[in-house]
């Protein structure tokens, strides 16, 4: 199929989808269409299913493209329709007692995390809260309490504000293409900020352990 035919198939489910978005997903390794001698892209049915899976995971669950790509590489045959079990995993909810048990945490640690603003108190918790609480368990074993890392969340919020400012011109536009570009750009900017932070942290650690 040509890129136009793929758009015709997927646009009813994903109205904001554009040719540039499809090319972006190709660059990100979600699909690898073959090329004709003239350089035109040709997509297989398997490519279409991979795209449908990626777009669904991104739209409905906000899963980063890097994680989607890993899932597709590990679990999905390139020529078979994709039915991502990782979506189910991402949407799993835990009661308070289940969250504590799964994370191997104490009730006090969860309470401290809520007090520090790291986890929002709720009737049920998602996988993100579970991963965060598990990390807090590890840190607690070394004397690092939730109150000690309250600043990490504050830093993250400042970074999000910075990204929001950068993509504001796109968000102010009413066309679907601009909003789709904003959705693509935000995680990319976040990734670059993560890389810079990681560089600084590694350099600081090297000074600690010469």
Buried (B, 14 or more C-beta within 10 A) or exposed (E): BEBEEBBEBBEEEBEBBBEEBBEBBBEBBBBEBEEEEEEEBBBBEBBBBBBBBBBBBBBEBEBBBEBBBEBBEEEBEBEEEBEBEBBEEBEEBBEBEBBBEBBEBEEEBBEBBBEBEBBEEBEEBBBEBBEBBBEBBEBBEEEEBBEEBBEEBEEEEEBBEEBEEEBEEBBEEEEBBBBBBBBBBBBEBBEEBEEEEEEEEEEEEEEEEE
